[in-house]
Amino acid sequence: MSDLTEIWLVAAGSGVTVGLLGLLAGWCLRHRSLRWQLAIVGVVTTLTILLGVQAISRRMLISDHDRSVALIVTTAAALVSLVVALVLSAALARWSRSLREDVRRVGDGDSVKGGRRWPAEFQGLSDELALAHERLAAAREREQRLEESRRELVSWVSHDLRTPLAGIRVMAEALEDSIASDPARYHRQIRGEVDRMVQMVDDLFELSRIHSGQLVVQPQPIVVGDLVSEALAAAEPVARARQVSLGGEVPHGLQVAADPAGLSRVLANLIVNGIRHTPSDGTVHVAARPVDGGVELAVTDGCGGIADADRERVFEVGYRGTAARTPDSPLQDVHTARAGLGLAIVKGIVEAHHGEVEVANTGAGGRAAGCRFVVRLPVAPPA
């Protein structure tokens, strides 16, 4: 056997022996802190060097003095490496505890900021935690807004249903006791209140389909001019009763791929909303034009403008821009008396078409004359 082969065998035997002992120690300490695992790595490395050098030096023809020198040098190197391993393991354990605290803060909703005081792997985890905190904060805020919206909707709808029901009960009792001065008028009022509640229930059902993701659109080519003409014709009696003028302007042959029933409801809700807020002798105008990648529908009314704070909330469920929930008059038309659900339905249907809707004030000289609701729909049907 050559000298090199003997050296390789002795070194390998020493390393395997110490390595197996290190693995056994690591297994026994597997539930302890990470610093123990790193300390074991340092100890295994140190003992492997010491044991290998001593075993080989005893087989070499060197003096005891030279052997002692080799032992001192290797021992010093082993001690330094062990100290470095212990320091790094302590730092790694400290970084791990700091990262664990960040995870706990994310769970508690506290803010977490990424820093550069850690190694690259821990830094990546810290940055991901900071992003997770931002996403969770946005989700909590969105959930809080939805919860507030649900509570307001329940309160508002309860009031909107309680008021006509109370009126119907009073009128029914008057008719039953034969004390109604004008029974025909009472019958018309009851019918109007019932129709208004039916419309409200239909809006709630449509809104529930939108929020639950069950609203399925079936796009097909639609001539925008025909759709606008039908919507204006349907709203004409309501506009005439409120002395509001209706108008429209659509390029000939303009088409869009959309669900006919859904888009008709969008236009109807926007037109009726404009009629309801436009004073007598005012005008509600519908226009359409092609834009890049789609079609733009705009409904302009003469409502006098919307305050900035209210303009941000007009598409919220149940929002009507006023704290008063009672209709303007007991005989208010069923098509204009709403529970603040029309614009929320508009937004839901438009978003189901992969489109967008927005509102802006119109007017000149810094004074708003009305509002302009703009719906943008893609030409191609949604995937």
NORVENWO-V921749 format. One record per run of one state. SS is the DSSP state (2 for helix, 1 for strand, 0 for the rest). FROM is the first residue (numbers start at 1). TO is the last residue. Records with the same first field share a line. If there is no record, write none. Layout:
SS: FROM-TO  FROM-TO
This chain:
0: 1-2  29-33  60-63  109-119  177-182  212-219  242-244  251-254  259-259  278-282  292-293  301-307  312-341  353-355  363-369  379-383
2: 3-28  34-59  64-108  120-176  183-211  224-241  260-277  308-311  342-352
1: 220-223  245-250  255-258  283-291  294-300  356-362  370-378
